[in-house]
């Protein structure tokens, strides 16, 4: 791999077109394990910076503001994955809260105060992922994985 290249996902490339910045929220962030990166030969410095949901990362570029006839540059804020954002929008922000989201998939989401995963949970295809609420995690099951 070229020394000056950065590792980015598809959506990160789209972000680069808006203002040149490439960052990631925790759910789609770097692998999260220095050992895994080393084993795969991935240099962690080439991965995007992890930022929190709601963080402002810049503004839409002047070129796009002009191209689309905007009067000023809108702020670019970090979002999150669909199910964490559904849970946030429904007010499920405390450990024990549950949200039931419907859209492309139907998903039952439980808010947890910490990361928990077990072989039984993995066998049942229960995802454990960061919430967009800092310090919280979600356990969810969707009709797409039954």
Secondary structure as the mmCIF struct_conf table of DSSP 4:
data_model
#
loop_
_struct_conf.conf_type_id
_struct_conf.id
_struct_conf.beg_label_comp_id
_struct_conf.beg_label_asym_id
_struct_conf.beg_label_seq_id
_struct_conf.end_label_comp_id
_struct_conf.end_label_asym_id
_struct_conf.end_label_seq_id
TURN_TY1_P TURN_TY1_P1 UNK A 3 UNK A 4
HELX_RH_AL_P HELX_RH_AL_P1 UNK A 10 UNK A 19
BEND BEND1 UNK A 20 UNK A 20
STRN STRN1 UNK A 23 UNK A 24
HELX_RH_3T_P HELX_RH_3T_P1 UNK A 26 UNK A 28
BEND BEND2 UNK A 29 UNK A 30
BEND BEND3 UNK A 32 UNK A 32
HELX_RH_AL_P HELX_RH_AL_P2 UNK A 34 UNK A 40
TURN_TY1_P TURN_TY1_P2 UNK A 41 UNK A 41
HELX_RH_3T_P HELX_RH_3T_P2 UNK A 44 UNK A 46
BEND BEND4 UNK A 47 UNK A 47
HELX_LH_PP_P HELX_LH_PP_P1 UNK A 48 UNK A 48
STRN STRN2 UNK A 49 UNK A 50
TURN_TY1_P TURN_TY1_P3 UNK A 53 UNK A 54
STRN STRN3 UNK A 56 UNK A 59
HELX_RH_AL_P HELX_RH_AL_P3 UNK A 62 UNK A 67
TURN_TY1_P TURN_TY1_P4 UNK A 68 UNK A 69
BEND BEND5 UNK A 71 UNK A 72
HELX_LH_PP_P HELX_LH_PP_P2 UNK A 73 UNK A 74
STRN STRN4 UNK A 75 UNK A 77
HELX_RH_AL_P HELX_RH_AL_P4 UNK A 82 UNK A 89
TURN_TY1_P TURN_TY1_P5 UNK A 90 UNK A 91
BEND BEND6 UNK A 94 UNK A 94
TURN_TY1_P TURN_TY1_P6 UNK A 95 UNK A 96
STRN STRN5 UNK A 98 UNK A 102
BEND BEND7 UNK A 103 UNK A 105
STRN STRN6 UNK A 106 UNK A 112
BEND BEND8 UNK A 113 UNK A 114
HELX_RH_AL_P HELX_RH_AL_P5 UNK A 119 UNK A 123
TURN_TY1_P TURN_TY1_P7 UNK A 124 UNK A 125
STRN STRN7 UNK A 127 UNK A 130
BEND BEND9 UNK A 132 UNK A 133
TURN_TY1_P TURN_TY1_P8 UNK A 134 UNK A 135
STRN STRN8 UNK A 137 UNK A 142
HELX_RH_3T_P HELX_RH_3T_P3 UNK A 143 UNK A 145
#
